[in-house]
Amino acid sequence: MKNYLIVSILVSSLVGGEIRTLAADPEISNLRWIAEKVTGSHWGYVSLKEGSIEIKNDRLVSGDFIVDMKTIKVMDIKDSPWGKKLEAHLHSKDFFDTENHPEAHFSIHSV
């Protein structure tokens, strides 16, 4: 009896479950980034231009995002002159080169 129960649960989980697509609202959506180095770490936010995730059986299964790299902000030292200096460095050709690469794309293919 236990074997039949396990098989029926597996079969129902394979065929059941509708995939739902949820779109990000660019007006209120952003990503928090964290960068670590030997002497510490920094964090901040970058805005989404667009994005969506797919959910099946209340679990994330995939996602696609376009990030507006020109909006990258440093938050942990934002009131310090070092915060503005770090932001400028992140935008520069030495790092993300946001002038020539204003968008970043990333996808989630498996979780």
C-alpha positions in Angstrom: 0.0 0.0 0.0 2.8 2.4 0.8 4.4 1.8 -2.6 1.1 2.8 -4.4 0.8 5.9 -2.2 4.4 7.1 -3.1 3.8 6.4 -6.8 0.5 8.3 -6.8 2.1 11.3 -5.0 5.0 11.3 -7.5 2.7 11.1 -10.5 0.4 13.8 -9.2 3.4 16.1 -8.6 4.7 15.6 -12.1 1.4 16.2 -13.9 -0.1 18.7 -11.5 0.7 22.3 -10.9 0.1 25.1 -13.2 3.0 27.4 -14.0 2.2 31.0 -13.1 4.2 33.9 -14.5 4.6 36.9 -12.2 5.9 40.2 -13.7 8.0 42.6 -11.7 6.8 46.2 -11.4 9.8 48.4 -12.4 8.4 51.3 -10.4 8.8 49.4 -7.1 11.2 46.6 -7.9 14.9 46.5 -7.3 17.7 44.1 -6.6 20.0 44.3 -3.6 23.6 43.6 -4.4 26.4 42.6 -2.0 30.1 42.8 -2.9 32.7 41.3 -0.6 36.4 41.9 -0.5 39.2 41.0 1.9 38.8 44.1 4.0 35.0 44.1 4.2 31.9 44.4 2.0 29.5 46.9 0.5 25.9 46.7 -0.5 23.3 48.7 -2.4 20.5 48.5 -4.9 20.0 48.5 -8.7 16.7 49.0 -10.4 14.9 46.5 -12.7 13.8 47.6 -16.1 11.7 44.5 -16.5 11.5 41.0 -15.2 9.4 38.0 -14.5 9.5 34.7 -12.6 7.7 31.5 -13.1 6.2 29.6 -10.1 5.0 26.0 -10.1 3.6 24.3 -7.0 4.5 27.4 -5.0 8.2 27.1 -6.0 10.4 29.2 -8.2 11.2 27.4 -11.4 12.7 30.1 -13.7 13.1 33.9 -14.2 14.3 36.5 -16.6 15.4 40.0 -15.7 16.8 43.1 -17.3 18.6 45.4 -14.9 19.2 49.1 -15.4 22.9 49.3 -14.6 22.9 53.1 -14.6 20.8 53.1 -11.4 23.4 51.2 -9.3 23.6 52.8 -5.9 25.8 52.2 -2.9 23.8 52.2 0.4 26.1 51.1 3.2 28.3 54.3 2.9 26.0 56.6 1.0 26.5 59.5 3.3 30.3 59.2 3.0 32.5 60.7 0.2 33.7 57.1 -0.2 30.1 56.1 -1.2 30.1 58.5 -4.2 33.6 57.4 -5.1 32.6 53.8 -5.1 29.5 54.5 -7.2 31.7 56.3 -9.7 34.0 53.4 -9.8 31.2 50.9 -10.4 29.9 53.0 -13.3 33.4 53.4 -14.8 35.1 51.5 -17.6 37.1 49.7 -14.9 34.0 48.0 -13.6 30.6 47.8 -15.3 31.1 50.5 -17.9 27.5 51.6 -17.7 27.9 54.2 -20.4 28.5 51.4 -23.0 26.6 48.6 -21.2 23.5 50.2 -19.6 21.7 47.0 -19.1 22.5 43.6 -17.6 20.5 40.5 -18.4 20.2 37.5 -16.2 18.1 34.4 -16.2 17.3 31.7 -13.7 17.2 28.3 -15.4 17.1 25.9 -12.5 16.6 26.2 -8.8 
